Amino acid sequence: MAKVKITQVKSLIDRSQRQKDTVKALGLKKMNDTVTKEVTPQIQGMINKVAHLVTVEEA
């Protein structure tokens, strides 16, 4: 499977609890934190829900 690098670029302040939980589930803890994940339908759905808070690059 393909891998992607996910980086949090916006703050979670004033975001819904659902968005905060989704970012945490992706493994991101703070601004400019980066994780590498394999692309699965579940991960892709999570990225789509918080796309305005993260950037995604092919790894």
Secondary structure per residue as TSV (DSSP state, phi and psi in degrees):
chain	resnum	aa	ss	phi	psi
A	1	M	-	360.0	157.9
A	2	A	-	-76.6	154.6
A	3	K	E	-116.8	150.4
A	4	V	E	-131.7	149.4
A	5	K	E	-100.2	124.6
A	6	I	E	-112.4	125.8
A	7	T	E	-124.0	129.3
A	8	Q	E	-79.4	123.5
A	9	V	-	-116.1	-10.3
A	10	K	S	-127.0	154.3
A	11	S	-	-73.4	155.5
A	12	L	-	-92.1	0.1
A	13	I	T	-63.6	135.0
A	14	D	T	66.0	27.0
A	15	R	-	-106.1	159.0
A	16	S	-	-68.7	156.9
A	17	Q	H	-61.5	-32.8
A	18	R	H	-63.1	-42.1
A	19	Q	H	-67.9	-39.6
A	20	K	H	-61.0	-43.5
A	21	D	H	-65.2	-37.7
A	22	T	H	-65.9	-43.9
A	23	V	H	-63.7	-41.2
A	24	K	H	-63.7	-40.2
A	25	A	H	-65.9	-27.5
A	26	L	T	-73.9	-12.7
A	27	G	T	98.2	10.8
A	28	L	-	-92.5	135.3
A	29	K	-	-112.0	-31.1
A	30	K	S	-154.7	176.0
A	31	M	T	-59.0	144.4
A	32	N	T	63.2	15.5
A	33	D	-	-79.6	139.9
A	34	T	E	-126.1	137.8
A	35	V	E	-131.1	155.1
A	36	T	E	-113.2	126.7
A	37	K	E	-131.4	152.8
A	38	E	E	-79.8	143.9
A	39	V	-	-80.2	114.9
A	40	T	-	-125.7	165.3
A	41	P	H	-58.3	-34.5
A	42	Q	H	-68.4	-46.3
A	43	I	H	-65.7	-41.4
A	44	Q	H	-61.7	-40.0
A	45	G	H	-64.6	-39.8
A	46	M	H	-65.2	-41.6
A	47	I	H	-62.8	-42.1
A	48	N	H	-61.7	-36.1
A	49	K	H	-70.5	-28.5
A	50	V	T	-121.3	29.8
A	51	A	T	-58.9	-28.2
A	52	H	T	-77.3	-8.0
A	53	L	T	-108.6	-13.9
A	54	V	E	-130.5	161.4
A	55	T	E	-116.2	148.9
A	56	V	E	-127.6	132.4
A	57	E	E	-129.5	149.8
A	58	E	E	-68.4	140.4
A	59	A	-	-110.9	360.0
